[in-house]
């Protein structure tokens, strides 16, 4: 399933799948959610990314999205977007990225400034529009 929003400049950068579950118990007991999140690699390929250009950040498994204080994976993601290394962020649901506006809006702003798309199960979004 292609998207008209994906351009060659997006494809020249990485697609990053961000994976998170809120508690260690969820990581163990909710394997279906993990499977669906890791399957977003396939979605990136469908959107045009080569397998070698798809990275997965899953270092925040078992950490709440209420704050970015201890979420090094989220911090890495924001930094890489800021460096224009990322053309697409994929997440099963935007609540996996951030649960509060203090964390969410800066990510949206930097995606708009750096031309990074955001995708979930439902669509592809361009914050720069």
Backbone as a printed PyTorch tensor [residue, N CA C, xyz], in Angstrom:
tensor([[[  0.8310,  -1.1610,   0.0000],
         [  0.0000,   0.0000,   0.0000],
         [  0.8900,   1.2430,   0.0000]],

        [[  1.0180,   1.8800,  -1.1360],
         [  1.8550,   3.0680,  -1.3090],
         [  1.1100,   4.3000,  -0.8000]],

        [[  1.8600,   5.3680,  -0.6160],
         [  1.2870,   6.6500,  -0.2330],
         [  1.8800,   7.7240,  -1.1220]],

        [[  1.0500,   8.6380,  -1.5860],
         [  1.5330,   9.7450,  -2.4170],
         [  2.4030,  10.7160,  -1.6220]],

        [[  2.3910,  10.6110,  -0.3050],
         [  3.2120,  11.4820,   0.5300],
         [  4.6810,  11.0640,   0.5500]],

        [[  4.9580,   9.8020,   0.2570],
         [  6.3370,   9.2990,   0.2840],
         [  7.0510,   9.7310,  -0.9970]],

        [[  8.1470,  10.4550,  -0.8160],
         [  8.9210,  10.9610,  -1.9510],
         [ 10.3160,  10.3270,  -1.9400]],

        [[ 11.0630,  10.5020,  -3.0320],
         [ 12.4380,   9.9970,  -3.0340],
         [ 13.2930,  10.5570,  -1.8920]],

        [[ 13.0410,  11.7880,  -1.4560],
         [ 13.8360,  12.3380,  -0.3490],
         [ 13.5290,  11.6110,   0.9590]],

        [[ 12.3080,  11.1620,   1.1490],
         [ 11.9760,  10.3430,   2.3240],
         [ 12.6730,   8.9900,   2.2340]],

        [[ 12.5970,   8.3890,   1.0620],
         [ 13.1680,   7.0570,   0.8670],
         [ 14.6940,   7.0540,   0.9620]],

        [[ 15.3180,   8.2210,   0.7830],
         [ 16.7720,   8.3130,   0.8990],
         [ 17.2200,   8.2670,   2.3580]],

        [[ 16.2860,   8.4230,   3.2710],
         [ 16.5820,   8.3690,   4.7020],
         [ 16.0000,   7.0750,   5.2840]],

        [[ 16.2010,   6.8640,   6.5440],
         [ 15.7480,   5.6440,   7.2120],
         [ 14.2530,   5.6970,   7.5320]],

        [[ 13.6460,   4.5370,   7.5670],
         [ 12.3360,   4.3510,   8.1820],
         [ 12.6260,   3.7500,   9.5540]],

        [[ 12.0160,   4.2930,  10.5960],
         [ 12.2590,   3.8110,  11.9450],
         [ 10.9520,   3.3380,  12.5560]],

        [[ 10.9310,   2.0890,  12.9590],
         [  9.7920,   1.5170,  13.6700],
         [ 10.0610,   1.7030,  15.1580]],

        [[  9.1550,   2.4130,  15.8350],
         [  9.3010,   2.6380,  17.2690],
         [  8.3400,   1.7070,  18.0010]],

        [[  8.9030,   0.8750,  18.8720],
         [  8.1300,  -0.1490,  19.5780],
         [  8.2100,   0.1000,  21.0770]],

        [[  7.0350,   0.0900,  21.7200],
         [  6.9960,   0.2930,  23.1640],
         [  5.7510,  -0.3690,  23.7440]],

        [[  5.8950,  -0.9080,  24.9140],
         [  4.7780,  -1.3450,  25.7380],
         [  5.0030,  -0.7630,  27.1240]],

        [[  3.9120,  -0.4810,  27.8330],
         [  3.9770,   0.3410,  29.0470],
         [  4.5880,  -0.3170,  30.2710]],

        [[  4.4720,  -1.6270,  30.3880],
         [  4.9650,  -2.2860,  31.5960],
         [  5.7030,  -3.5720,  31.2250]],

        [[  6.5900,  -4.0290,  32.0940],
         [  7.2470,  -5.3180,  31.8370],
         [  6.2270,  -6.4590,  31.7170]],

        [[  5.1460,  -6.3820,  32.4800],
         [  4.1070,  -7.4150,  32.4110],
         [  3.4850,  -7.4560,  31.0120]],

        [[  3.2170,  -6.2830,  30.4180],
         [  2.6520,  -6.2570,  29.0720],
         [  3.6120,  -6.8630,  28.0530]],

        [[  4.8870,  -6.6300,  28.2330],
         [  5.8800,  -7.1860,  27.3040],
         [  5.7840,  -8.7080,  27.2840]],

        [[  5.5940,  -9.2920,  28.4630],
         [  5.5190, -10.7470,  28.5810],
         [  4.1440, -11.2790,  28.1840]],

        [[  3.0930, -10.6100,  28.6150],
         [  1.7430, -11.1680,  28.4570],
         [  1.0340, -10.7550,  27.1750]],

        [[  1.4730,  -9.7080,  26.5140],
         [  0.7780,  -9.2410,  25.3250],
         [  1.6560,  -9.4060,  24.0880]],

        [[  1.9200, -10.6330,  23.7580],
         [  2.7880, -10.9520,  22.6210],
         [  2.1760, -10.5470,  21.2810]],

        [[  0.8520, -10.5400,  21.1770],
         [  0.2060, -10.1500,  19.9260],
         [  0.5060,  -8.6900,  19.5950]],

        [[  0.4790,  -7.8310,  20.5950],
         [  0.8050,  -6.4300,  20.3750],
         [  2.2500,  -6.2850,  19.8980]],

        [[  3.1470,  -7.0170,  20.5210],
         [  4.5440,  -6.9770,  20.0780],
         [  4.6790,  -7.4500,  18.6360]],

        [[  4.0060,  -8.5320,  18.3170],
         [  4.0570,  -9.0590,  16.9460],
         [  3.5760,  -8.0120,  15.9500]],

        [[  2.4720,  -7.3440,  16.2640],
         [  1.9330,  -6.3170,  15.3730],
         [  2.8870,  -5.1400,  15.2320]],

        [[  3.5460,  -4.7690,  16.3210],
         [  4.4770,  -3.6530,  16.2560],
         [  5.7010,  -4.0010,  15.4100]],

        [[  6.2700,  -5.1780,  15.6130],
         [  7.4190,  -5.5820,  14.8060],
         [  7.0390,  -5.7650,  13.3330]],

        [[  5.7820,  -6.0960,  13.0700],
         [  5.3100,  -6.2820,  11.6940],
         [  5.2650,  -4.9700,  10.9130]],

        [[  5.4420,  -3.8440,  11.5830],
         [  5.4640,  -2.5650,  10.8800],
         [  6.6460,  -2.4580,   9.9210]],

        [[  7.6300,  -3.3250,  10.0710],
         [  8.7220,  -3.3820,   9.0850],
         [  8.1360,  -3.6710,   7.7040]],

        [[  7.1630,  -4.5480,   7.6650],
         [  6.5050,  -4.8860,   6.3950],
         [  5.8000,  -3.6580,   5.8240]],

        [[  5.1620,  -2.8850,   6.6770],
         [  4.4850,  -1.6620,   6.2330],
         [  5.4970,  -0.6970,   5.6160]],

        [[  6.6580,  -0.5750,   6.2190],
         [  7.7000,   0.2900,   5.6600],
         [  8.1220,  -0.1990,   4.2740]],

        [[  8.2660,  -1.5120,   4.1200],
         [  8.6210,  -2.0630,   2.8000],
         [  7.5160,  -1.7700,   1.7880]],

        [[  6.2640,  -1.9000,   2.2010],
         [  5.1430,  -1.6010,   1.3130],
         [  5.1480,  -0.1360,   0.8750]],

        [[  5.6420,   0.7300,   1.7510],
         [  5.7060,   2.1590,   1.4280],
         [  6.9290,   2.5210,   0.5940]],

        [[  7.8240,   1.5490,   0.3510],
         [  8.9380,   1.7660,  -0.5600],
         [ 10.3240,   1.6670,   0.0310]],

        [[ 10.4430,   1.4730,   1.3290],
         [ 11.7760,   1.3810,   1.9420],
         [ 12.3790,   0.0080,   1.7140]],

        [[ 13.6900,  -0.0250,   1.4690],
         [ 14.4220,  -1.2810,   1.3790],
         [ 14.6070,  -1.8300,   2.7990]],

        [[ 14.7190,  -3.1150,   2.9350],
         [ 14.8840,  -3.7530,   4.2500],
         [ 16.0820,  -3.1710,   5.0020]],

        [[ 17.1760,  -2.9290,   4.3050],
         [ 18.3830,  -2.4080,   4.9560],
         [ 18.2070,  -0.9730,   5.4510]],

        [[ 17.1770,  -0.2880,   4.9870],
         [ 16.9330,   1.1050,   5.3720],
         [ 15.8700,   1.2250,   6.4640]],

        [[ 15.5290,   0.1010,   7.0740],
         [ 14.5100,   0.0930,   8.1330],
         [ 15.1840,  -0.2620,   9.4530]],

        [[ 15.0700,   0.6240,  10.4100],
         [ 15.6010,   0.3870,  11.7490],
         [ 14.4560,   0.1990,  12.7280]],

        [[ 14.7130,  -0.5430,  13.7720],
         [ 13.7380,  -0.7470,  14.8440],
         [ 14.3410,  -0.2170,  16.1420]],

        [[ 13.5820,   0.6150,  16.8320],
         [ 13.9700,   1.0680,  18.1650],
         [ 12.9890,   0.4290,  19.1370]],

        [[ 13.4980,  -0.5050,  19.9310],
         [ 12.6440,  -1.1970,  20.8950],
         [ 13.2300,  -1.1700,  22.3040]],

        [[ 14.0840,  -0.1970,  22.5590],
         [ 14.7310,  -0.1060,  23.8670],
         [ 13.8000,   0.4090,  24.9640]],

        [[ 12.6080,   0.8900,  24.5880],
         [ 11.6700,   1.4110,  25.5780],
         [ 10.5830,   0.4040,  25.9600]],

        [[ 10.8050,  -0.8570,  25.6350],
         [  9.8420,  -1.8850,  26.0250],
         [  9.7480,  -1.9500,  27.5460]],

        [[  8.5320,  -1.9360,  28.0560],
         [  8.3080,  -2.0110,  29.4970],
         [  8.3530,  -0.6650,  30.1930]],

        [[  8.4020,   0.4230,  29.4190],
         [  8.4550,   1.7600,  29.9950],
         [  7.2090,   2.5560,  29.6210]],

        [[  6.6270,   3.2190,  30.5800],
         [  5.4240,   4.0140,  30.3610],
         [  5.6870,   5.1640,  29.3970]],

        [[  4.6690,   5.5140,  28.6360],
         [  4.7560,   6.6530,  27.7280],
         [  4.3850,   7.9580,  28.3840]],

        [[  4.1360,   7.9370,  29.6970],
         [  3.7220,   9.1460,  30.4040],
         [  4.8010,  10.2210,  30.3990]],

        [[  6.0550,   9.8270,  30.2610],
         [  7.1630,  10.7720,  30.2760],
         [  8.3100,  10.2020,  29.4560]],

        [[  9.1440,  11.0970,  28.9630],
         [ 10.3250,  10.6330,  28.2290],
         [ 11.5480,  10.5200,  29.1340]],

        [[ 11.3680,  10.7720,  30.4180],
         [ 12.4900,  10.8330,  31.3620],
         [ 13.4410,   9.6450,  31.2500]],

        [[ 12.9360,   8.4360,  31.1630],
         [ 13.7950,   7.2470,  31.1200],
         [ 13.7130,   6.5230,  29.7820]],

        [[ 13.0870,   7.1440,  28.7960],
         [ 12.9070,   6.4850,  27.5050],
         [ 14.0150,   6.9020,  26.5330]],

        [[ 15.1250,   6.1950,  26.6130],
         [ 16.2600,   6.5060,  25.7530],
         [ 15.9650,   6.2630,  24.2800]],

        [[ 15.1110,   5.3040,  23.9830],
         [ 14.7420,   5.0420,  22.5960],
         [ 14.0130,   6.2240,  21.9800]],

        [[ 13.1000,   6.8260,  22.7360],
         [ 12.3700,   7.9980,  22.2530],
         [ 13.3450,   9.1590,  22.0340]],

        [[ 14.2570,   9.3440,  22.9710],
         [ 15.2490,  10.4150,  22.8330],
         [ 16.1230,  10.1900,  21.5970]],

        [[ 16.5030,   8.9390,  21.3690],
         [ 17.2800,   8.6100,  20.1660],
         [ 16.4840,   8.9520,  18.9150]],

        [[ 15.2090,   8.5750,  18.9070],
         [ 14.3450,   8.8360,  17.7580],
         [ 14.2820,  10.3380,  17.4640]],

        [[ 14.0140,  11.1470,  18.4690],
         [ 13.9230,  12.5950,  18.2860],
         [ 15.2530,  13.1530,  17.7730]],

        [[ 16.3610,  12.6920,  18.3290],
         [ 17.6690,  13.1450,  17.8770],
         [ 17.9420,  12.8060,  16.4270]],

        [[ 17.5920,  11.5890,  16.0390],
         [ 17.8270,  11.1660,  14.6540],
         [ 16.9520,  11.9290,  13.6820]],

        [[ 15.7080,  12.2280,  14.0800],
         [ 14.8500,  13.0510,  13.2260],
         [ 15.4770,  14.4380,  13.0840]],

        [[ 15.9580,  14.9920,  14.1940],
         [ 16.5930,  16.3090,  14.1720],
         [ 17.8180,  16.3800,  13.2810]],

        [[ 18.5090,  15.2740,  13.1430],
         [ 19.6820,  15.2030,  12.2720],
         [ 19.3220,  14.8690,  10.8240]],

        [[ 18.0260,  14.8120,  10.5300],
         [ 17.5040,  14.4960,   9.1900],
         [ 17.8990,  13.1060,   8.7130]],

        [[ 18.0810,  12.1790,   9.6560],
         [ 18.4010,  10.7960,   9.2960],
         [ 17.1500,   9.9710,   9.0100]],

        [[ 15.9910,  10.4370,   9.4560],
         [ 14.7600,   9.6480,   9.4050],
         [ 13.7570,  10.2810,   8.4440]],

        [[ 13.2610,   9.4730,   7.5160],
         [ 12.2380,   9.9350,   6.5870],
         [ 10.8500,   9.4910,   6.9800]],

        [[ 10.7690,   8.4730,   7.8500],
         [  9.4720,   7.9350,   8.2630],
         [  9.5900,   7.3200,   9.6450]],

        [[  8.6560,   7.6690,  10.5140],
         [  8.5040,   7.0120,  11.8130],
         [  7.2580,   6.1630,  11.7280]],

        [[  7.3740,   4.8960,  12.1140],
         [  6.2030,   4.0180,  12.1500],
         [  5.9450,   3.5850,  13.5850]],

        [[  4.6860,   3.6280,  13.9650],
         [  4.2700,   3.1760,  15.2770],
         [  2.8780,   2.5890,  15.1340]],

        [[  2.5880,   1.5680,  15.9010],
         [  1.2760,   0.9180,  15.8110],
         [  0.1690,   1.9180,  16.1130]],

        [[  0.4770,   2.8790,  16.9790],
         [ -0.4770,   3.8970,  17.3950],
         [  0.3370,   5.0630,  17.9350]],

        [[ -0.0970,   6.2720,  17.6970],
         [  0.6900,   7.4220,  18.1460],
         [  0.8550,   7.4640,  19.6580]],

        [[ -0.0220,   6.8120,  20.4040],
         [  0.1450,   6.7820,  21.8620],
         [  1.3760,   5.9770,  22.2620]],

        [[  1.9090,   5.1720,  21.3740],
         [  3.1610,   4.4700,  21.6550],
         [  4.3260,   5.4550,  21.6660]],

        [[  4.2080,   6.5430,  20.9100],
         [  5.2800,   7.5340,  20.8390],
         [  5.3110,   8.4190,  22.0840]],

        [[  4.1800,   8.9970,  22.4360],
         [  4.1200,   9.8910,  23.5960],
         [  2.6790,  10.0130,  24.0610]],

        [[  2.5110,  10.1150,  25.3520],
         [  1.1680,  10.2110,  25.9190],
         [  0.7860,  11.6160,  26.3600]],

        [[  1.7340,  12.5410,  26.2870],
         [  1.3840,  13.8950,  26.7080],
         [  1.8840,  14.9010,  25.6830]],

        [[  1.2610,  16.0460,  25.6740],
         [  1.5750,  17.0730,  24.6840],
         [  2.9950,  17.6100,  24.8330]],

        [[  3.5070,  17.6250,  26.0390],
         [  4.8590,  18.1340,  26.2790],
         [  5.8930,  17.3440,  25.4900]],

        [[  5.6680,  16.0460,  25.3140],
         [  6.5830,  15.2000,  24.5460],
         [  6.1610,  15.1000,  23.0770]],

        [[  4.8700,  15.0590,  22.8260],
         [  4.3200,  14.8200,  21.4990],
         [  4.5520,  16.0100,  20.5650]],

        [[  4.2400,  17.2260,  21.0140],
         [  4.3420,  18.3870,  20.1320],
         [  5.7600,  18.6790,  19.6470]],

        [[  6.7810,  18.5860,  20.4950],
         [  8.1330,  18.7940,  19.9610],
         [  8.5040,  17.7740,  18.8780]],

        [[  8.0570,  16.5300,  19.0490],
         [  8.3220,  15.5290,  18.0050],
         [  7.6080,  15.9200,  16.7160]],

        [[  6.3530,  16.3280,  16.8220],
         [  5.6240,  16.7670,  15.6260],
         [  6.3120,  17.9510,  14.9630]],

        [[  6.7450,  18.9150,  15.7800],
         [  7.4060,  20.0990,  15.2270],
         [  8.6870,  19.7400,  14.4840]],

        [[  9.5000,  18.8960,  15.0880],
         [ 10.7730,  18.5450,  14.4410],
         [ 10.5250,  17.6990,  13.1840]],

        [[  9.4830,  16.8760,  13.2010],
         [  9.1320,  16.1270,  11.9890],
         [  8.7500,  17.0940,  10.8660]],

        [[  7.9920,  18.1320,  11.2060],
         [  7.6210,  19.1250,  10.2050],
         [  8.8210,  19.8790,   9.6700]],

        [[  9.7180,  20.2600,  10.5550],
         [ 10.9190,  21.0060,  10.1440],
         [ 11.8550,  20.1670,   9.2870]],

        [[ 11.9710,  18.8840,   9.5920],
         [ 12.9250,  18.0080,   8.8970],
         [ 12.2810,  17.1560,   7.8070]],

        [[ 10.9840,  17.3460,   7.5800],
         [ 10.3250,  16.6020,   6.5030],
         [ 10.2180,  15.1170,   6.7640]],

        [[  9.9630,  14.7500,   8.0030],
         [  9.8240,  13.3460,   8.3830],
         [  8.3470,  12.9860,   8.4750]],

        [[  7.9560,  11.9410,   7.7950],
         [  6.5760,  11.4550,   7.8410],
         [  6.3520,  10.6090,   9.0910]],

        [[  5.1020,  10.5150,   9.5070],
         [  4.7140,   9.6320,  10.6040],
         [  3.6270,   8.7110,  10.0650]],

        [[  3.7350,   7.4280,  10.3760],
         [  2.7380,   6.4670,   9.9010],
         [  2.3020,   5.5630,  11.0480]],

        [[  1.0430,   5.1690,  10.9920],
         [  0.5220,   4.1500,  11.8900],
         [ -0.2570,   3.1570,  11.0410]],

        [[ -1.0580,   2.3460,  11.6710],
         [ -1.8240,   1.3330,  10.9330],
         [ -2.8140,   1.9580,   9.9660]],

        [[ -3.2460,   3.1840,  10.2600],
         [ -4.3270,   3.7930,   9.5080],
         [ -3.8880,   4.6970,   8.3690]],

        [[ -2.6770,   5.2090,   8.4090],
         [ -2.2790,   6.1280,   7.3560],
         [ -0.8790,   6.6630,   7.5260]],

        [[ -0.5400,   7.5690,   6.6020],
         [  0.7360,   8.2640,   6.5910],
         [  0.4190,   9.7480,   6.7140]],

        [[  1.1670,  10.4310,   7.5640],
         [  0.8850,  11.8250,   7.8600],
         [  2.1210,  12.6710,   7.6470]],

        [[  1.9210,  13.8470,   7.0270],
         [  3.0090,  14.7690,   6.7480],
         [  2.7980,  16.0250,   7.5590]],

        [[  3.6080,  16.1900,   8.5630],
         [  3.4900,  17.3280,   9.4830],
         [  3.9480,  18.6260,   8.8210]],

        [[  4.6720,  18.5370,   7.7140],
         [  5.1800,  19.7490,   7.0700],
         [  4.1280,  20.4270,   6.2010]],

        [[  2.9980,  19.8050,   6.0130],
         [  1.9150,  20.4040,   5.2020],
         [  1.0890,  21.3720,   6.0010]]])
